[in-house]
Amino acid sequence: MTTANLDIASAIRERFGLTPRPPQVALVERIVAGQSALGIMPTGAGKSLTYQAAAALLPGLVVVVSPLISLMRDQVEKTRAVLRTARLDSTLDRTEANDVLRAIGRNELDLLYVAPERLANERFQAALGRAEIAVLAVDEAHCISAWGHDFRPDYLRLPLLRVEIGSPPVLALTATAPLAVQADIRATLGIPDDGTVNTGARRPNLALRVEVPEDRAARLLELVEAEPDAPTIVYAFRQADTERIASWLSERGIRARAYHAGLEPEQRADVQDGFLADAVACVVATIAFGMGVDKPNVRRVIHAHAPRSLEGYIQEVGRAGRDGAPAVATLLYDDDDRAALTNFVDAKAPDDEQVRGALNMAFTSRESDDVIAFSPYEVGDQHDMDPVAVRTLLARLELRGVVRALTPAFDSYQVPRDHDPATVAGALGGEDGELWECLIAGGKVGRTWTTFSVRETARRAKLPHEALLAVVRRVEEEGLAQVRTSGVLHRYRVLRRPDRATDTPYLLESVRAGIESEHRRSAAVRGFVLERDCRQAHALRYLGDADLSPCGVCDLCRGAAPIEPGQAAPTDWRAGFDPALIRGLAARGADAIGIARALCQVTTPRSRAYRRDAAWGRLERAPYADVLALVHAELAG
């Protein structure tokens, strides 16, 4: 260990009361020396200490971009005793957010956690512009990669943000990243090839097992009942699956609760707190659960359905046995799960016409001569696209210098139905009062609220959008009326028109590449299931680790027979299917694509109207392309 390492290690021990591991010291050493780094460390290996230590050792502000709000809240509380720490996310009210922005601009913080959607906020950018930025830390860095298992369009702004804040060194951190994702992270964030510190993903205490049971429900119950009080996470495919399985386990005496993104924040916090306190023994969850949950004694992770990707699976099972004691991860595999997972990609994949139509709608939604403002949901509904896909197209155009993201704005507002616009207009006075009356006059009156759109009023009355928005803000700030917000518009300054000869083909190719990468990830899961020698070595090889020696604890190392391809073969989904369901949907006005999506239980604007139809989800576990072909054949016949 070098003198620099000893100094850094001693400083960390003195400030945090913790003895850092060599990989942690190596990352902090690079950052303190002004060099960017990529840290690949398993869940629970202490990634957060690296940027906290940088904040303690360096002058200026360390900005941590993280998508995990629960983790940010927890770490802000834990670090306030040793660092001046704050967070900026959607849970803060306006006053709290303003206080944080002022603290940034006054250089009163050492460490700031920020949610990725805040990156386009102009007030946030302005505050950072007044601060001395020491490090840009990127948690869950695999989210930046189009090849990653949790891609987020907001992360694409990170290279631009880095330049805007003076190009400080970058500390990118993730628990799992195959070689292609590692290369993508380094290239995107300007990290040199020799700047990677990879601790490896080997977990000698974690036994990986795969089963292909005839009755998955019965086998799941058998596994859980074997140790009913052991802290357990059961991962399921859909939100509805988590509710169904948790209820079913509860009826059989298991202290189980469901957890998914569709629950209210208070409900999610209640489940998480109960699990941490051992009041809940089994959490049945989508992948929304686990990131940032600091429970080292999870004894079992059971996948009731196949995972979407092998890297995601590795990260999910890594939440077991973080205390070093023996833990087990069991995958209950059914090859039909692959179709249900890839259908979300294949059935939602936009074609060239949809991409061009969405871009045209976005670029014609003018707020002013050089600013466009649109709802990705409205554009998506109009062109049958996922709103995340719409945002991704614009994020990629931003990287090409076509647009620049601005602060999103609310478009739809609500005031109580009994609101008196004349009284408020009188308080505002002059032109502002007239604009307020114009806004309310164009609103839609409901039973309790009157809803109005700033954009629609501006277009209808030929009034300046910014002036109308300023009036709404004034009414809010002066407390002249109760105002509720909804309908977020994403805003971009247009720097140049998209070039059909270069920009559009680039976007279309990015869509195709994304679909192909999803199929590769799905195939990698099946390859793991069919492994014949050692499951942990297979996972390590996938992640690019050098140590591929047998783990000695997985099912294969302990003598279990490998799963043969025939055991994992998909079922004949055509058997027993009634084609009359296709004709029934067609009679309701559905086209072939809408019918195929409804049968595969994929919700899009084309299929949404048929969610209560008897046909909904009847072919959920059949490949979308084959279902679409069947629909075309049935309609043609």
N, C-alpha and C positions, 0 to 999 in steps of 0.2 A: 504493500500500500504506500502510495506516495505521500509526501508531506502535505500536499494540498488535500488529499483524501482525509488524512488524520485531522487536519484543521477543520474541515467541513464536518466530519463525523463528531468531533468534539463540540462544535458549535450547535449541532442538532441536539446532541444529548443535553447540553446546557440549557437550550431554549425550550425544548419540548419534553425533556425527560425520557426520551426514547433512544435506543441504540439502533442506528440505521443499518440496513443490510448493504453489502457491497454494491448491488445494482442501483439502489437508491442513491448512494454516495456518488456513483459514476455519473448518473443523470444530473445531479445537482452540480457536480464539478464542471460538467460541460456548460450548463446554463450560466453559472457564475463566471465562467471564462468567456461568455458572450457567444457561445456556439449553440446552434439548434440541435435538438435531440428527439428521437422517437423511443419511448419506453413501452415495451410489451411485457406486461406483468399480469399474472392471474388475479382473479377476484380475491381480494383480501391480502394482497402482497404489499400494500402500502403505497399505491400510486399517489394518493393525495398528499402524503408527506413530502414528496419531491417538490411540488410547487409551493407548499406552505413553507418549506425550508428556504426556497428561493426568495419568498416574500420577506422572510426574516433576515436573510443575509445581504440582500441587494437594496440599494436606494431606489425609490420609485414604487410604482404600482404593478403588481402581478395580476393580470386579467385572466380569469379562468372561464372559458366557454364550456358550458355543460348543459345537456338536455334533461338532467335529473333534478327536478325541483326539490324532491324530498331529501336528496343528498345535499343539495346546496343549503337548505334550511338547517339540517343537522350539523354540517361542518361549520357554518357561520357561528352557531351557538358554541361549538366545541373549541373554536380557535380564538374567540374574542378575548380570552384571558391572556393570550400571548401576542396577538396581532390585531391591528385595526382592520376589521373585516366587515364586509357588507355584501348584499346580493341584490340583483335586479331581475325580477321575473314577474309573471302575470299575476301572482298572488298579492303583490304590493298595491296599496291604493295610491292615488295621485300624490298625496302629501308625502307618503313614505318614499316614493320614487324620486320626488323632487329633492328630498333631503339627501338621498344617495348621490344624485347628480351633482348637487352642490359640493358634497364631500369629495367627489372625484376631481372636480375642477379646482378645488383648493388644495389638492395633494394631501388630503387628510386620511387616506386609506393606504394600507399595505397590500391588501388582498381583496379582489372583487370577483364574485361569482356572477355570471351573466348568462341568461337563457339565449339560445341562438336566434330566436325571433327578434331580439333587441338589436341585432347587429345593423339593421337598416334604419334604426331610429336616429333622426338627425340631431336631436338634443343629446342623445347618448354619444354620438360621434363628436359633437362639439365639446362635450365635457372631456372626452378622452384627448381631444386636441389641446386642451389646456393642461393636461397632466403629463407627468414624466412616466412613461410606460417602460418597465424593466423587462417584462416577459409576457408573451402571449401563450398561455397554456390552453391546450385543447383536450378536454376529457372526452372519452368515447370517440377517439379520433377516427375509428373505422367509419363513422357516419359521414365522413367527407368523401368517401370513395364510392363511385358508381358500382364498384364490384363488392362493396361491403354488404353486410347482412342487415343493416339498419340505416340505409342511406337517408339523409335529410337535406332537402334543397337549401335550407338556411346556412348549412355548413359550407356551401360553395362560395359564400361571400368572404370567407376567412382570408384568402390571399389578398383580396382588395382591402379588407380592414387592416391587415398587417402593414401594408404600404401606407395607408392613411395615418397610422399611429407611429410612423417612423421606422418601420421594419425592425422591431426588436427581435431577439432570439425567440424561437418557438419551442415549446415543450409539448409534444404530442404524446398522448397516453391512451392505451387500449389494453383490454385483457386478451383479446384474440384477434389475430390478423394473418391470413395466409400470405404467401410471398407476394402475390399480385396486389393485394391490398396494402401491404407494407410499402411497395414501390410507388403506389398511387399516392399514399399519404406523404411520402418523402418528396415526390415530384411536385405535388400541389402546394406544400408548405415550405418548400425550399430547404429541406433537411438533407445534408450530405449522406451518401451511402454508408460512410463509416460512423454515422451518428446514431445508429440503432443499438439500444441496450435491450436484449431479449433474455429474460430469465428462464424461458422455456415453460411449457405448460404441463410438465410431468407432475402427476399427483400420486405418489406412491400409496397413499391411504385410501384412494377412491377406486372402488371396483366397478367397472363398467360392464353392464349386462344387456343383452338384446334377446327378446323373446318374440315369437310369432304365435300367440295363443289363439285357439279356436274361439274362445269367449273372452274378449278383453275385459269386459266389465267384471266378470267373475274373478279373473286373475288379478285385476287391480284391487278388488276388495280383499282377496287373499293376502296380497302383499301388505296392504295397510293394516289389516287385522292382526298380522303376525306380531307387530309392535304398535299397538294403537296410540300410544302416547309419545312415540318417537317424533321429534320435529321433522315434518315432511312437507315437501312442495310437490304437488301434482300439476304438471303443465298440460293444458288442453288447447284445442285448436281455436274454438270460437268462444265469445263471451257467453252465449247460451249454454255451451258445453260445461263451462265452469260452474254455472248456477245449477245445472242438472246433476252433475257429479257430486258437488258439495252437498246438495240436498239429499241425494241418495246415500252418501256416506253418513250424513248426520242421522238419518233414519235408522242406521245400523249401529249407532252408538259412538261414532267417531266424532271428535270435536273438530269439525271441518267448517271452513268458510270459503266463499268464493271471492276472488279479487280480479277485477278487470277495469279497463279504462272507462267503461260506461257507468261505473258507480260514482256517486257523489264524492267529492274530496273527503268529506267527513267520514263516509263509510269506508273508503280505502284506508284512511288513517287509523280507523278503529280496528280493521282487520290486521293491519301491519303491527300496531301496538300490541294487540292480543297475541300475535304470533311471537313477537319479541319477548313478551312476558310469560310465554308458555301457557296462556289461557286458551289459545287456539293451537291444536296439535298439527293440523293439516290444512294448508292453504291450497285451494284448487284455483289455478290462475292461468291467464294468458301470459305471454312474455312481458306484459306490462309490469309484472311483479318480479322483484329480485334485485334489480339494479340499485345499488346504494343501500340495500337492506343489510345492516351489520348484525348478523346472527351467525356466529361461528359454529354453533353446535347442530346445524341441520344434518340429520343422519341419513336422510333418503331424498332423492329426487327421482320422481317417476314421470315419464312422458306417456300420457294416455293416448297421445297421437304423435305421429312422426313430426320432427322439427322441420322448419322451413329450410335450414341450412346446417351444415356440419359445424361451422364456426359458431353459429348461434347455439347449437346443442352443447358445444364445449363450454361456452360461457355459462349456460344455464346449469349444467351439471356441476360446474365449478363452484356453485353456491353451497354445495354439500361438503361437510368435513373440513371446513376452514380452520378448525381447532386442532387439526392433525390427527384426530382419532378416526378409526375406521368409518367409512361411509359408503353407501351403495347408490348407484344411478342405474335405473332400469328403464329401457326403452321397449314399450309394448308396440311392436311394429305391425302395420298392415299396409301393403303396397298401394291399396286404394287411396290412402292418405295423400300420396304424391299428387294424384290427379286433383284432389280437392285443394291442395296448396297451389299448384301451378295454374289452376283455373283462375285464381285471382290475378295472375299476370296475363295469361293468354286471352281471357275473356275481356279484360280491360285495356288490352294493348291498342293504342290509337293507330289508325292508318294515316297515310300521307295527307289525305283530304282533311281528316279531323285536325291534324296538327296545323295545317295551313289555315283552316277556318278559325281555330282557336286564336292563332296569332293575329289574324285579321281583326277579329272582334276585340282583342285586347288593345291593339294599336289604334283602333277607331273609337275607343272609349276615352274621350278627351276631357281632362279637367281644365287644361289651358293649352296654349299653342305647343308647348314642349313637355307637357306632363300628361301621362295616361293614368287612369285610375279605374280599376275594375275588380269585380268579385270573382275569384277563381271558381267559386261554386256556380255562379251564373254562367260563366264561360264554359265550365265543365258540363252543366246541364244542357246548354245550347248545342254543344258539339259532342256530347256523350263521352266525356273524358273525366278521369279522376282529377279533382282539383289539385292534388299534389303534383300530378304530371304537368298541369298548366304552370304551376309555380316553378317547377324544375326547368321548363323551357325558358322562362324569363331569367332564371338564375344563370343558365348557360349563356344566354345572350348578354347578360351583364359581364360575364367573364370575357366576352368577345368585344366589349366596348360599345355595344349597341344601346344599352340603357344603363341607368344607375338607380338602384332602389332608394326610395324615399320613405319617410315614416308612413306606415299604414294609417288610414283614417276610417272612422265610422261613417257610414252613409245613411243608415236608417236610424231614426230617433223616435222616441215615444214620449208623449206627455199625457197626463190624466185626461180622460174624456171631458171632465167638468172644468178643464183649464179655460181661463178667460183670456184669449189672445189680445183683446183691446187693452186690458189692464197692464199686461206685460209690455205691449207696444208703447203704452204711455210712459212706463218706467224707463224703457230704452230710449225713447225720444227720436225724433228726426228720421233719417233714412234707415237706421237700424230697426226702428219700430215698424216701418213699412215692410222691410224684408221679413221680419218675424211673422207678420200677419199673412204675408204671401206664402211662407212655408206652411203655416197651419192650415191655410185655405186649401192647399193641395194635398192635405193628409187624408188618410183613410180612417174613418171613425169606427172603432170596435166597441164592444160592450164596456170595456174598462179604459182602454187607451186609444189615443189618436196617433197613428204612425205616419211619419213623413220622411221623404227622401230628399237629401240636399241635391244630389245629382239630378234627379228627375225634375225638381223645381227649377234648377239652373237651366236645364235644357228647355223646359216648357215655357218659362217666363223670360228666357234669354237674359239671365242675370249672372253676374260673376260668381263662380263656385266658391272662391276664397272668401268673398264678402258674406255669403250666406253661412259658410262654416264659422266665420268669425262671430257672427251674431249668435249662433247656437252656443259657442264656447262662452260668450259673454253672459248669456242667460244662465248657463251652468255655474260659472264662477261667481256671479253676483247673487245666486240663489233665488232668481226671480220665478222659477218654475221647477217642478220635479221633472228631470229629463233622464230617460233611460236610453242606452245605446245598444245597437245591434248592427249587423251587416257590415263587416270589415271590408274596406276597399284596399287593395294592394296598389301602391302608387310608384311610378317610375318616371324619371326624367329621360326623355328620348334624346340620345346623343347623336344618333344617325339612324336612318331607316335600315331595317334588315335587308341584306342583299340576298335576293332569291337564288343567285348563282352560287353563293358560298355559305351563307348562314343557314338557309333552310336545309340544304343537304346535310350539313353538320348536325342539325337538330334531329333530322330523321334517322341518321345513323346512330345517334346516341340512344334513341328509343329502341332501335333494333339490338344494339349492344346490351342494353339493360335486360331485354327479354332473354337473350342468349345466356347471360350470366346467371339469371334465375334458374334456367334449366340446368346449367352446370352445377349449381349449388344443390339442386334437388337430386341430381345423379350422384353427387358426392355422398349424400345421406345413405342412398341405397348401397353404395360401395362399402360404407362403414358397416352396414347391416350384414353384408355378405363376406366380411373379412374372415380369414381362416386361421390366422396365427395369434395376433394380440391386438385388442381393440385400442388400447392406449397408444401403442406404437403407430397404429393406423392414423389416429387423430394427430399425433405429433408429426408424422410425415406430411400430413395435409397442411399443417401450420409451418412447415419448413424447418422443424427442429433437427438437430444433428444426432441427438441421442435417441436411437430407435430400438433400444434393448427391450425385451419383454418385461411387462410390468409385474407379472407373477400373481396378480390379484383379480384380473378380469375373468369373465366366464370361460373364455377360450384357454387362457393360461391355466385355469383350474380343471381343464379336461372336458368342458362342454363341447358337444358336437357342433361344428359350424352350421349356420343356416344355409340351406341349399336354395338356389334360385327358384326352384319350383315351389318351395314353401312360401316365398314372398311374392308369388305371382299374383297379379290383379285378378279380381273375380270377373265373371261374365255379366256386365252391367245390363246387357240387353235382355237377359232372361227375366221374364215377368213384367217388363215395362209395357205399359198400355199406350200405343201411339195416339189413342183418342185424346190424351192430354195435350198433345201438340195441336190437334185440330181445335180443341177447346180454347187454347190461348190465342190461336189465330182468329177465332171468331170474336174474341174480345178486342181485336185490332193490333195484336202484337206481330211484329215482323220476325223473320227467321232469327236474327241476332238476339232480339229481345226474348224470344222463346227459349233459345239455347241458354242464355244467361239465367233466366228464371229456373229452368230445369237444373242448372248447375249451382243454384243458390248464390249467384253473384249479383250484388245490388249495383245497378248503374241507372242513369235516367231512363234507359230503354226498358229496363226490367222492373223498376221500382213499383210500378202500379200493380204488379201481379204477386206481391209478397204473400197475400192471403189466399191465393189460388191453390187448389189441390195439387197442381203440378209443381209448385214451388219446392225446389230442392230435391225432387224425386231422383235426379241423376247427379247429385252433389259429388259423388265419388267416381264419376266417369270423365274421361278427358274431354275438354271443351271442344276441341277440333272435331272429335268423333261425334259428339252430340250435335254440333252444328251441321255436320254432313248428314246425320240422320234426319234432322229437322228439314233441311233442304229437300231431301229425297221424299219425305212424307208430304210436304207441301206441293211438290211437283207431281206426285202421284194422284 
